[in-house]
Amino acid sequence: MYSRPGAICGLDFGTSNTTLGTIIGDSPVLAALEGDHATIPSAIFYKTDAGTHIGRRAIEAYVEGDAGRLMRSLKSVLGTTLIDETTRVGRARVSFRDVIAYYIGAVKRRAEEVVGYPLRHVVHGRPVHFVDDNPTGDARAEATLRDIAKRTGFDDISFQFEPIAAALDYERQIGTEEIALIADIGGGTSDFSVVRLSPERHRHAERKDDILANDGVRIGGTDFDRYLSLGVVMPLLGYRSAMKREDLEVPSSYFHDLATWSSINRMYDSKVISEIRQVRYEAKEPELLDRLVRVLDEQRGHTLAMDVEGVKIGLSETPKSNIALEWIEKGLEAEVRRKDLVSYTQRLADRIEARIDICLKQAGLAGADIDAVFLTGGSVQLAHVRKAITAKLPAARAIDGDTFGAVGKGLTIEAARRYGTS
């Protein structure tokens, strides 16, 4: 089916992880981008003494205490005004556009080393909505990603919705025609498609009529991290604590930024830290703000975020866990129970559930008309998220896809169709 694929690839640049696939023989295969790993975290670390790491090595450099700047959730700035702003890296300032270009360029070069030839034609994955209820911002985000891809050396650049790509990967597994809802709950967005699938349809290049509905919302794993952090960690640092002046709380914006992957670095600005030191004098519990200042002075906001993310993932298997905060203050820890995760993030699951209804209405179908629900993306492992999706589809078989690879493989299938010779 896929002859002469040449220099084609499918690129899934994700909020949390990235994959890049090519065609080997007749099959989509994800390139090993970091050691034997086909996935690479969407993270970059700028060393103070020059040099840059990406992926797991970037996170390791930060954890090991190397001097420098860690950045994660790079995709989150697409479609926002941040994309054209600059951020301090050492003594210089670098635009977020250049940060993303460096990361994608590095991923492309690694893949080219693996396959042994330049990659020129790419189908880029994209969420159904980069930005909710903002068509202009959405178009701007795609245009930005197109421009970045061109800068990194791609000649032909096109896009496919991530849930449609996941559907193409799932379709290789089925033996009869069915209507499937594809749920891709990633690090930054939740995307849904209702698609008519079959082995015979899989051979068709044009699938427009088989796509019955597409919808999405800007909610993903990083949002679950943020809400959980605000619920169990940030109160220990002064979030929602009182000021001496009656009826006032410590400003909440500091804690929201510290709990948001893409905003953590702005908290290390000396002006912000000076503001917090001033707030401390007006706070009823200044010792809580002392903890916050300690985190910022040591530039360990990402440590908190990684600990919260790890506990969130672990709560899928254990009813409770602890976040050790001894490095902030002796004896300090945050106990996190599974019911806490559900309590603090249920509103996110409810919003995801609401999008299922919208998607079904768009397709002109009832939940009982769906034969299968294909689940991919890291956040489908959260029990209450999974329940929010499957509860709407009483007759559907729940199929667990390749959590981090289904979209990349589907994009590669699409790339072979668009740029290869059948």
Secondary structure by P-SEA (a helix, b strand, c coil): cccccccbbbbbccccbbbbbbbcccbbbbccccccccccccbbbbbccbbbbccaaaaaaaaacccbbbbcccccccccccccbbbbcccccccaaaaaaaaaaaaaaaaaaaacccccccccccccccccccaaaaaaaaaaaaaaaaaacccbbbbbbaaaaaaaaaaacccbbbbbbbbbbcccbbbbbbbbbcccccccccccccccccccccccaaaaaaaaaacccccccccccccccccccccaaaaaaaaccccccccccaaaaaaaaaaaaacccaaaaaaaaaaaaacaaaaaaaaaaaaaaaaaccccbbbbcccccccbbbbbcaaaaaaacaaaaaaaaaaaaaaaaaaccccccccbbbbbccccccaaaaaaaccccccbbbbbcccccaaaaaaaaaaaaacccc
